[in-house]
């Protein structure tokens, strides 16, 4: 008898399976507060279909040194999602990405 008491599926490498297309979030942090939010959004738009809905919210760090931008976007597949993160991580103006 097979026990299916857990309802989670994982890929061969143990990562949870994702569903596409679906909305995902990326958080980018930068020091350039003047236009970092629009800059980070433009990075995402350069990867995904610009006709898709993109929203974002900003938050300044407690001491005002950094600006975090959380961007919600629709990824069509895993490759597109990975490319958004890779492109964001590769940018010099981005301090870190989650």
Backbone as XML, in Angstrom:
<?xml version="1.0"?>
<chain id="A" units="angstrom">
  <residue number="1" name="UNK">
    <atom name="N" x="0.850" y="-1.168" z="0.000"/>
    <atom name="CA" x="0.000" y="0.000" z="0.000"/>
    <atom name="C" x="0.902" y="1.239" z="0.000"/>
  </residue>
  <residue number="2" name="UNK">
    <atom name="N" x="0.547" y="2.240" z="-0.812"/>
    <atom name="CA" x="1.319" y="3.477" z="-0.950"/>
    <atom name="C" x="0.674" y="4.560" z="-0.111"/>
  </residue>
  <residue number="3" name="UNK">
    <atom name="N" x="1.471" y="5.223" z="0.725"/>
    <atom name="CA" x="0.948" y="6.276" z="1.595"/>
    <atom name="C" x="1.149" y="7.633" z="0.943"/>
  </residue>
  <residue number="4" name="UNK">
    <atom name="N" x="0.064" y="8.309" z="0.582"/>
    <atom name="CA" x="0.111" y="9.645" z="-0.016"/>
    <atom name="C" x="-0.367" y="10.695" z="0.969"/>
  </residue>
  <residue number="5" name="UNK">
    <atom name="N" x="0.089" y="10.607" z="2.220"/>
    <atom name="CA" x="-0.400" y="11.541" z="3.221"/>
    <atom name="C" x="0.116" y="12.957" z="3.006"/>
  </residue>
  <residue number="6" name="UNK">
    <atom name="N" x="1.240" y="13.109" z="2.292"/>
    <atom name="CA" x="1.707" y="14.447" z="1.963"/>
    <atom name="C" x="1.289" y="14.763" z="0.547"/>
  </residue>
  <residue number="7" name="UNK">
    <atom name="N" x="0.927" y="15.994" z="0.327"/>
    <atom name="CA" x="0.412" y="16.406" z="-0.969"/>
    <atom name="C" x="1.381" y="17.345" z="-1.683"/>
  </residue>
  <residue number="8" name="UNK">
    <atom name="N" x="2.679" y="17.249" z="-1.371"/>
    <atom name="CA" x="3.640" y="18.130" z="-2.007"/>
    <atom name="C" x="4.431" y="17.357" z="-3.045"/>
  </residue>
  <residue number="9" name="UNK">
    <atom name="N" x="4.629" y="17.978" z="-4.185"/>
    <atom name="CA" x="5.406" y="17.387" z="-5.255"/>
    <atom name="C" x="6.749" y="18.076" z="-5.318"/>
  </residue>
  <residue number="10" name="UNK">
    <atom name="N" x="7.780" y="17.310" z="-5.645"/>
    <atom name="CA" x="9.103" y="17.894" z="-5.767"/>
    <atom name="C" x="9.744" y="17.451" z="-7.069"/>
  </residue>
  <residue number="11" name="UNK">
    <atom name="N" x="10.672" y="18.267" z="-7.545"/>
    <atom name="CA" x="11.440" y="17.935" z="-8.731"/>
    <atom name="C" x="12.478" y="16.888" z="-8.352"/>
  </residue>
  <residue number="12" name="UNK">
    <atom name="N" x="13.180" y="16.370" z="-9.351"/>
    <atom name="CA" x="14.198" y="15.352" z="-9.105"/>
    <atom name="C" x="15.275" y="15.834" z="-8.137"/>
  </residue>
  <residue number="13" name="UNK">
    <atom name="N" x="15.551" y="17.134" z="-8.126"/>
    <atom name="CA" x="16.588" y="17.660" z="-7.240"/>
    <atom name="C" x="16.038" y="18.057" z="-5.862"/>
  </residue>
  <residue number="14" name="UNK">
    <atom name="N" x="14.780" y="17.740" z="-5.572"/>
    <atom name="CA" x="14.196" y="18.011" z="-4.277"/>
    <atom name="C" x="13.503" y="19.343" z="-4.132"/>
  </residue>
  <residue number="15" name="UNK">
    <atom name="N" x="13.634" y="20.240" z="-5.148"/>
    <atom name="CA" x="12.969" y="21.541" z="-5.075"/>
    <atom name="C" x="11.475" y="21.364" z="-5.314"/>
  </residue>
  <residue number="16" name="UNK">
    <atom name="N" x="10.650" y="22.181" z="-4.640"/>
    <atom name="CA" x="9.208" y="22.105" z="-4.903"/>
    <atom name="C" x="8.907" y="22.489" z="-6.352"/>
  </residue>
  <residue number="17" name="UNK">
    <atom name="N" x="7.950" y="21.827" z="-6.931"/>
    <atom name="CA" x="7.533" y="22.168" z="-8.285"/>
    <atom name="C" x="6.761" y="23.474" z="-8.275"/>
  </residue>
  <residue number="18" name="UNK">
    <atom name="N" x="6.979" y="24.266" z="-9.285"/>
    <atom name="CA" x="6.257" y="25.528" z="-9.428"/>
    <atom name="C" x="5.254" y="25.371" z="-10.554"/>
  </residue>
  <residue number="19" name="UNK">
    <atom name="N" x="4.280" y="26.253" z="-10.545"/>
    <atom name="CA" x="3.250" y="26.232" z="-11.579"/>
    <atom name="C" x="3.406" y="27.465" z="-12.454"/>
  </residue>
  <residue number="20" name="UNK">
    <atom name="N" x="3.221" y="27.293" z="-13.743"/>
    <atom name="CA" x="3.355" y="28.396" z="-14.704"/>
    <atom name="C" x="2.189" y="28.370" z="-15.668"/>
  </residue>
  <residue number="21" name="UNK">
    <atom name="N" x="1.820" y="29.538" z="-16.179"/>
    <atom name="CA" x="2.241" y="30.866" z="-15.721"/>
    <atom name="C" x="1.660" y="31.159" z="-14.348"/>
  </residue>
  <residue number="22" name="UNK">
    <atom name="N" x="2.386" y="31.950" z="-13.585"/>
    <atom name="CA" x="1.926" y="32.324" z="-12.252"/>
    <atom name="C" x="2.646" y="33.609" z="-11.830"/>
  </residue>
  <residue number="23" name="UNK">
    <atom name="N" x="2.121" y="34.239" z="-10.796"/>
    <atom name="CA" x="2.707" y="35.470" z="-10.285"/>
    <atom name="C" x="3.785" y="35.131" z="-9.265"/>
  </residue>
  <residue number="24" name="UNK">
    <atom name="N" x="4.933" y="35.761" z="-9.431"/>
    <atom name="CA" x="6.064" y="35.578" z="-8.523"/>
    <atom name="C" x="6.554" y="36.947" z="-8.074"/>
  </residue>
  <residue number="25" name="UNK">
    <atom name="N" x="7.304" y="36.963" z="-6.988"/>
    <atom name="CA" x="7.869" y="38.200" z="-6.459"/>
    <atom name="C" x="9.378" y="38.091" z="-6.410"/>
  </residue>
  <residue number="26" name="UNK">
    <atom name="N" x="10.016" y="39.220" z="-6.622"/>
    <atom name="CA" x="11.453" y="39.328" z="-6.452"/>
    <atom name="C" x="11.694" y="40.593" z="-5.649"/>
  </residue>
  <residue number="27" name="UNK">
    <atom name="N" x="12.604" y="40.509" z="-4.687"/>
    <atom name="CA" x="12.956" y="41.682" z="-3.902"/>
    <atom name="C" x="14.398" y="42.039" z="-4.228"/>
  </residue>
  <residue number="28" name="UNK">
    <atom name="N" x="14.599" y="43.268" z="-4.648"/>
    <atom name="CA" x="15.931" y="43.773" z="-4.962"/>
    <atom name="C" x="16.239" y="44.934" z="-4.040"/>
  </residue>
  <residue number="29" name="UNK">
    <atom name="N" x="17.481" y="44.997" z="-3.582"/>
    <atom name="CA" x="17.913" y="46.072" z="-2.700"/>
    <atom name="C" x="19.060" y="46.812" z="-3.361"/>
  </residue>
  <residue number="30" name="UNK">
    <atom name="N" x="18.980" y="48.141" z="-3.325"/>
    <atom name="CA" x="20.024" y="48.969" z="-3.895"/>
    <atom name="C" x="20.263" y="50.197" z="-3.049"/>
  </residue>
  <residue number="31" name="UNK">
    <atom name="N" x="21.375" y="50.862" z="-3.310"/>
    <atom name="CA" x="21.723" y="52.080" z="-2.566"/>
    <atom name="C" x="21.239" y="53.342" z="-3.262"/>
  </residue>
  <residue number="32" name="UNK">
    <atom name="N" x="21.041" y="53.279" z="-4.557"/>
    <atom name="CA" x="20.629" y="54.443" z="-5.341"/>
    <atom name="C" x="19.124" y="54.627" z="-5.194"/>
  </residue>
  <residue number="33" name="UNK">
    <atom name="N" x="18.710" y="55.426" z="-4.228"/>
    <atom name="CA" x="17.289" y="55.550" z="-3.915"/>
    <atom name="C" x="16.522" y="56.435" z="-4.886"/>
  </residue>
  <residue number="34" name="UNK">
    <atom name="N" x="17.215" y="57.291" z="-5.634"/>
    <atom name="CA" x="16.523" y="58.241" z="-6.496"/>
    <atom name="C" x="15.651" y="57.572" z="-7.553"/>
  </residue>
  <residue number="35" name="UNK">
    <atom name="N" x="16.201" y="56.611" z="-8.265"/>
    <atom name="CA" x="15.415" y="55.975" z="-9.319"/>
    <atom name="C" x="15.559" y="54.460" z="-9.310"/>
  </residue>
  <residue number="36" name="UNK">
    <atom name="N" x="15.965" y="53.895" z="-8.176"/>
    <atom name="CA" x="16.209" y="52.464" z="-8.120"/>
    <atom name="C" x="14.954" y="51.647" z="-8.375"/>
  </residue>
  <residue number="37" name="UNK">
    <atom name="N" x="13.818" y="52.086" z="-7.887"/>
    <atom name="CA" x="12.579" y="51.324" z="-8.075"/>
    <atom name="C" x="12.231" y="51.189" z="-9.549"/>
  </residue>
  <residue number="38" name="UNK">
    <atom name="N" x="12.268" y="52.280" z="-10.287"/>
    <atom name="CA" x="11.955" y="52.196" z="-11.714"/>
    <atom name="C" x="13.052" y="51.446" z="-12.468"/>
  </residue>
  <residue number="39" name="UNK">
    <atom name="N" x="14.286" y="51.573" z="-12.007"/>
    <atom name="CA" x="15.395" y="50.856" z="-12.629"/>
    <atom name="C" x="15.224" y="49.341" z="-12.450"/>
  </residue>
  <residue number="40" name="UNK">
    <atom name="N" x="14.897" y="48.907" z="-11.223"/>
    <atom name="CA" x="14.695" y="47.486" z="-10.948"/>
    <atom name="C" x="13.502" y="46.946" z="-11.739"/>
  </residue>
  <residue number="41" name="UNK">
    <atom name="N" x="12.455" y="47.728" z="-11.818"/>
    <atom name="CA" x="11.286" y="47.312" z="-12.602"/>
    <atom name="C" x="11.658" y="47.156" z="-14.077"/>
  </residue>
  <residue number="42" name="UNK">
    <atom name="N" x="12.477" y="48.053" z="-14.598"/>
    <atom name="CA" x="12.915" y="47.979" z="-15.996"/>
    <atom name="C" x="13.728" y="46.710" z="-16.254"/>
  </residue>
  <residue number="43" name="UNK">
    <atom name="N" x="14.491" y="46.272" z="-15.259"/>
    <atom name="CA" x="15.240" y="45.017" z="-15.423"/>
    <atom name="C" x="14.268" y="43.855" z="-15.613"/>
  </residue>
  <residue number="44" name="UNK">
    <atom name="N" x="13.244" y="43.797" z="-14.775"/>
    <atom name="CA" x="12.242" y="42.726" z="-14.897"/>
    <atom name="C" x="11.546" y="42.827" z="-16.249"/>
  </residue>
  <residue number="45" name="UNK">
    <atom name="N" x="11.151" y="44.032" z="-16.650"/>
    <atom name="CA" x="10.466" y="44.224" z="-17.929"/>
    <atom name="C" x="11.341" y="43.830" z="-19.118"/>
  </residue>
  <residue number="46" name="UNK">
    <atom name="N" x="12.661" y="43.926" z="-18.959"/>
    <atom name="CA" x="13.552" y="43.548" z="-20.056"/>
    <atom name="C" x="13.574" y="42.040" z="-20.279"/>
  </residue>
  <residue number="47" name="UNK">
    <atom name="N" x="13.134" y="41.293" z="-19.280"/>
    <atom name="CA" x="13.159" y="39.833" z="-19.371"/>
    <atom name="C" x="11.793" y="39.257" z="-19.734"/>
  </residue>
  <residue number="48" name="UNK">
    <atom name="N" x="10.746" y="39.774" z="-19.110"/>
    <atom name="CA" x="9.411" y="39.204" z="-19.337"/>
    <atom name="C" x="8.663" y="39.995" z="-20.407"/>
  </residue>
  <residue number="49" name="UNK">
    <atom name="N" x="7.537" y="39.460" z="-20.802"/>
    <atom name="CA" x="6.669" y="40.132" z="-21.762"/>
    <atom name="C" x="6.138" y="41.410" z="-21.129"/>
  </residue>
  <residue number="50" name="UNK">
    <atom name="N" x="6.490" y="42.554" z="-21.701"/>
    <atom name="CA" x="6.133" y="43.850" z="-21.120"/>
    <atom name="C" x="4.625" y="44.065" z="-21.031"/>
  </residue>
  <residue number="51" name="UNK">
    <atom name="N" x="3.836" y="43.298" z="-21.787"/>
    <atom name="CA" x="2.390" y="43.484" z="-21.729"/>
    <atom name="C" x="1.787" y="42.863" z="-20.462"/>
  </residue>
  <residue number="52" name="UNK">
    <atom name="N" x="2.576" y="42.037" z="-19.777"/>
    <atom name="CA" x="2.097" y="41.430" z="-18.539"/>
    <atom name="C" x="2.045" y="42.481" z="-17.427"/>
  </residue>
  <residue number="53" name="UNK">
    <atom name="N" x="1.207" y="42.249" z="-16.474"/>
    <atom name="CA" x="1.060" y="43.173" z="-15.360"/>
    <atom name="C" x="2.248" y="43.055" z="-14.409"/>
  </residue>
  <residue number="54" name="UNK">
    <atom name="N" x="2.831" y="44.199" z="-14.086"/>
    <atom name="CA" x="3.930" y="44.262" z="-13.131"/>
    <atom name="C" x="3.564" y="45.299" z="-12.083"/>
  </residue>
  <residue number="55" name="UNK">
    <atom name="N" x="3.679" y="44.920" z="-10.821"/>
    <atom name="CA" x="3.450" y="45.888" z="-9.752"/>
    <atom name="C" x="4.651" y="45.862" z="-8.821"/>
  </residue>
  <residue number="56" name="UNK">
    <atom name="N" x="4.821" y="46.948" z="-8.089"/>
    <atom name="CA" x="5.944" y="46.968" z="-7.158"/>
    <atom name="C" x="5.634" y="47.862" z="-5.978"/>
  </residue>
  <residue number="57" name="UNK">
    <atom name="N" x="6.370" y="47.606" z="-4.902"/>
    <atom name="CA" x="6.286" y="48.449" z="-3.716"/>
    <atom name="C" x="7.703" y="48.661" z="-3.215"/>
  </residue>
  <residue number="58" name="UNK">
    <atom name="N" x="7.912" y="49.820" z="-2.612"/>
    <atom name="CA" x="9.239" y="50.213" z="-2.156"/>
    <atom name="C" x="9.236" y="50.379" z="-0.644"/>
  </residue>
  <residue number="59" name="UNK">
    <atom name="N" x="10.441" y="50.189" z="-0.091"/>
    <atom name="CA" x="10.605" y="50.425" z="1.335"/>
    <atom name="C" x="12.048" y="50.839" z="1.588"/>
  </residue>
  <residue number="60" name="UNK">
    <atom name="N" x="12.200" y="51.956" z="2.265"/>
    <atom name="CA" x="13.530" y="52.435" z="2.607"/>
    <atom name="C" x="13.993" y="51.745" z="3.888"/>
  </residue>
  <residue number="61" name="UNK">
    <atom name="N" x="15.294" y="51.466" z="3.970"/>
    <atom name="CA" x="15.835" y="50.836" z="5.171"/>
    <atom name="C" x="15.700" y="51.768" z="6.370"/>
  </residue>
  <residue number="62" name="UNK">
    <atom name="N" x="15.806" y="51.205" z="7.533"/>
    <atom name="CA" x="15.617" y="51.955" z="8.770"/>
    <atom name="C" x="16.526" y="53.185" z="8.848"/>
  </residue>
  <residue number="63" name="UNK">
    <atom name="N" x="17.789" y="53.029" z="8.462"/>
    <atom name="CA" x="18.719" y="54.160" z="8.535"/>
    <atom name="C" x="18.793" y="54.940" z="7.225"/>
  </residue>
  <residue number="64" name="UNK">
    <atom name="N" x="17.987" y="54.558" z="6.234"/>
    <atom name="CA" x="17.909" y="55.303" z="4.985"/>
    <atom name="C" x="19.016" y="55.031" z="3.986"/>
  </residue>
  <residue number="65" name="UNK">
    <atom name="N" x="19.825" y="54.016" z="4.239"/>
    <atom name="CA" x="20.942" y="53.714" z="3.347"/>
    <atom name="C" x="20.500" y="52.967" z="2.096"/>
  </residue>
  <residue number="66" name="UNK">
    <atom name="N" x="19.527" y="52.073" z="2.230"/>
    <atom name="CA" x="19.111" y="51.204" z="1.134"/>
    <atom name="C" x="17.636" y="51.398" z="0.803"/>
  </residue>
  <residue number="67" name="UNK">
    <atom name="N" x="17.290" y="51.000" z="-0.409"/>
    <atom name="CA" x="15.899" y="50.962" z="-0.838"/>
    <atom name="C" x="15.611" y="49.554" z="-1.319"/>
  </residue>
  <residue number="68" name="UNK">
    <atom name="N" x="14.591" y="48.930" z="-0.765"/>
    <atom name="CA" x="14.191" y="47.613" z="-1.260"/>
    <atom name="C" x="12.958" y="47.786" z="-2.130"/>
  </residue>
  <residue number="69" name="UNK">
    <atom name="N" x="12.930" y="47.034" z="-3.202"/>
    <atom name="CA" x="11.815" y="47.058" z="-4.139"/>
    <atom name="C" x="11.329" y="45.630" z="-4.307"/>
  </residue>
  <residue number="70" name="UNK">
    <atom name="N" x="10.062" y="45.395" z="-4.006"/>
    <atom name="CA" x="9.458" y="44.089" z="-4.231"/>
    <atom name="C" x="8.618" y="44.199" z="-5.493"/>
  </residue>
  <residue number="71" name="UNK">
    <atom name="N" x="8.953" y="43.383" z="-6.476"/>
    <atom name="CA" x="8.288" y="43.440" z="-7.775"/>
    <atom name="C" x="7.517" y="42.145" z="-7.986"/>
  </residue>
  <residue number="72" name="UNK">
    <atom name="N" x="6.227" y="42.281" z="-8.254"/>
    <atom name="CA" x="5.365" y="41.136" z="-8.579"/>
    <atom name="C" x="5.181" y="41.098" z="-10.085"/>
  </residue>
  <residue number="73" name="UNK">
    <atom name="N" x="5.382" y="39.926" z="-10.659"/>
    <atom name="CA" x="5.288" y="39.774" z="-12.111"/>
    <atom name="C" x="4.823" y="38.366" z="-12.447"/>
  </residue>
  <residue number="74" name="UNK">
    <atom name="N" x="4.365" y="38.174" z="-13.665"/>
    <atom name="CA" x="3.940" y="36.864" z="-14.122"/>
    <atom name="C" x="5.057" y="36.236" z="-14.935"/>
  </residue>
  <residue number="75" name="UNK">
    <atom name="N" x="5.502" y="35.076" z="-14.476"/>
    <atom name="CA" x="6.516" y="34.314" z="-15.206"/>
    <atom name="C" x="5.808" y="33.207" z="-15.991"/>
  </residue>
  <residue number="76" name="UNK">
    <atom name="N" x="6.195" y="33.069" z="-17.260"/>
    <atom name="CA" x="5.575" y="32.050" z="-18.121"/>
    <atom name="C" x="6.131" y="30.663" z="-17.889"/>
  </residue>
  <residue number="77" name="UNK">
    <atom name="N" x="7.401" y="30.562" z="-17.479"/>
    <atom name="CA" x="8.018" y="29.253" z="-17.248"/>
    <atom name="C" x="9.227" y="29.408" z="-16.328"/>
  </residue>
  <residue number="78" name="UNK">
    <atom name="N" x="9.820" y="28.290" z="-15.944"/>
    <atom name="CA" x="10.947" y="28.305" z="-15.017"/>
    <atom name="C" x="12.146" y="29.040" z="-15.598"/>
  </residue>
  <residue number="79" name="UNK">
    <atom name="N" x="12.385" y="28.880" z="-16.891"/>
    <atom name="CA" x="13.516" y="29.570" z="-17.519"/>
    <atom name="C" x="13.378" y="31.086" z="-17.400"/>
  </residue>
  <residue number="80" name="UNK">
    <atom name="N" x="12.162" y="31.591" z="-17.619"/>
    <atom name="CA" x="11.934" y="33.030" z="-17.514"/>
    <atom name="C" x="12.127" y="33.504" z="-16.070"/>
  </residue>
  <residue number="81" name="UNK">
    <atom name="N" x="11.620" y="32.744" z="-15.122"/>
    <atom name="CA" x="11.780" y="33.089" z="-13.712"/>
    <atom name="C" x="13.261" y="33.104" z="-13.335"/>
  </residue>
  <residue number="82" name="UNK">
    <atom name="N" x="13.997" y="32.098" z="-13.745"/>
    <atom name="CA" x="15.435" y="32.040" z="-13.466"/>
    <atom name="C" x="16.164" y="33.210" z="-14.110"/>
  </residue>
  <residue number="83" name="UNK">
    <atom name="N" x="15.768" y="33.573" z="-15.325"/>
    <atom name="CA" x="16.429" y="34.668" z="-16.025"/>
    <atom name="C" x="16.203" y="36.011" z="-15.326"/>
  </residue>
  <residue number="84" name="UNK">
    <atom name="N" x="15.020" y="36.212" z="-14.760"/>
    <atom name="CA" x="14.757" y="37.442" z="-14.010"/>
    <atom name="C" x="15.728" y="37.540" z="-12.833"/>
  </residue>
  <residue number="85" name="UNK">
    <atom name="N" x="15.858" y="36.455" z="-12.076"/>
    <atom name="CA" x="16.759" y="36.468" z="-10.923"/>
    <atom name="C" x="18.215" y="36.615" z="-11.353"/>
  </residue>
  <residue number="86" name="UNK">
    <atom name="N" x="18.621" y="35.915" z="-12.391"/>
    <atom name="CA" x="20.004" y="35.989" z="-12.868"/>
    <atom name="C" x="20.341" y="37.385" z="-13.364"/>
  </residue>
  <residue number="87" name="UNK">
    <atom name="N" x="19.445" y="37.987" z="-14.135"/>
    <atom name="CA" x="19.663" y="39.326" z="-14.671"/>
    <atom name="C" x="19.739" y="40.355" z="-13.554"/>
  </residue>
  <residue number="88" name="UNK">
    <atom name="N" x="18.853" y="40.230" z="-12.582"/>
    <atom name="CA" x="18.857" y="41.158" z="-11.455"/>
    <atom name="C" x="20.146" y="41.008" z="-10.644"/>
  </residue>
  <residue number="89" name="UNK">
    <atom name="N" x="20.553" y="39.773" z="-10.370"/>
    <atom name="CA" x="21.777" y="39.528" z="-9.602"/>
    <atom name="C" x="23.024" y="40.043" z="-10.294"/>
  </residue>
  <residue number="90" name="UNK">
    <atom name="N" x="23.035" y="40.049" z="-11.616"/>
    <atom name="CA" x="24.213" y="40.446" z="-12.386"/>
    <atom name="C" x="24.388" y="41.961" z="-12.461"/>
  </residue>
  <residue number="91" name="UNK">
    <atom name="N" x="23.373" y="42.726" z="-12.082"/>
    <atom name="CA" x="23.430" y="44.177" z="-12.223"/>
    <atom name="C" x="24.234" y="44.806" z="-11.084"/>
  </residue>
  <residue number="92" name="UNK">
    <atom name="N" x="25.110" y="45.718" z="-11.429"/>
    <atom name="CA" x="25.974" y="46.382" z="-10.453"/>
    <atom name="C" x="25.235" y="47.261" z="-9.457"/>
  </residue>
  <residue number="93" name="UNK">
    <atom name="N" x="24.089" y="47.788" z="-9.837"/>
    <atom name="CA" x="23.334" y="48.677" z="-8.942"/>
    <atom name="C" x="22.545" y="47.906" z="-7.899"/>
  </residue>
  <residue number="94" name="UNK">
    <atom name="N" x="22.433" y="46.609" z="-8.077"/>
    <atom name="CA" x="21.668" y="45.763" z="-7.154"/>
    <atom name="C" x="22.627" y="45.192" z="-6.115"/>
  </residue>
  <residue number="95" name="UNK">
    <atom name="N" x="22.337" y="45.446" z="-4.833"/>
    <atom name="CA" x="23.193" y="44.963" z="-3.755"/>
    <atom name="C" x="22.914" y="43.489" z="-3.478"/>
  </residue>
  <residue number="96" name="UNK">
    <atom name="N" x="21.643" y="43.127" z="-3.382"/>
    <atom name="CA" x="21.257" y="41.732" z="-3.242"/>
    <atom name="C" x="19.821" y="41.516" z="-3.695"/>
  </residue>
  <residue number="97" name="UNK">
    <atom name="N" x="19.513" y="40.247" z="-3.921"/>
    <atom name="CA" x="18.197" y="39.859" z="-4.463"/>
    <atom name="C" x="17.669" y="38.663" z="-3.665"/>
  </residue>
  <residue number="98" name="UNK">
    <atom name="N" x="16.384" y="38.680" z="-3.394"/>
    <atom name="CA" x="15.673" y="37.535" z="-2.791"/>
    <atom name="C" x="14.580" y="37.105" z="-3.728"/>
  </residue>
</chain>
